[in-house]
Amino acid sequence: MLLAADANGSYRLEEARQLLADTDDLALQCIEQPCAPEAVAEHAALVATGGTPICLDETITSLATARDAVERRACAVGWRSRSGG
């Protein structure tokens, strides 16, 4: 079964890091919006640590914010399988 989680921007960076550490063995497809919408740098820091992919929704309010998030590598949802496919 494929699962994803939506955190709705509920965590600060260190809390989000702990969330990812605690849930990484669940092989989630992604965790959506772990930090506040304006916390692009924090999301980029989470992506840099690897593990569960990060998806953004509340952050993306325009094409400009989407480009900024991509350029800053603040999201990394590849929808890849855990078997490497």
FENZI-V103515 format. One record per run of one state. SS is the DSSP state (H for helix, E for strand, - for the rest). FROM is the first residue (numbers start at 1). TO is the last residue. If there is no record, write none. Layout:
ss=SS from=FROM to=TO
ss=SS from=FROM to=TO
This chain:
ss=- from=1 to=4
ss=E from=5 to=6
ss=- from=7 to=12
ss=H from=13 to=26
ss=- from=27 to=30
ss=E from=31 to=32
ss=- from=33 to=39
ss=H from=40 to=48
ss=- from=49 to=53
ss=E from=54 to=55
ss=- from=56 to=62
ss=H from=63 to=71
ss=- from=72 to=85
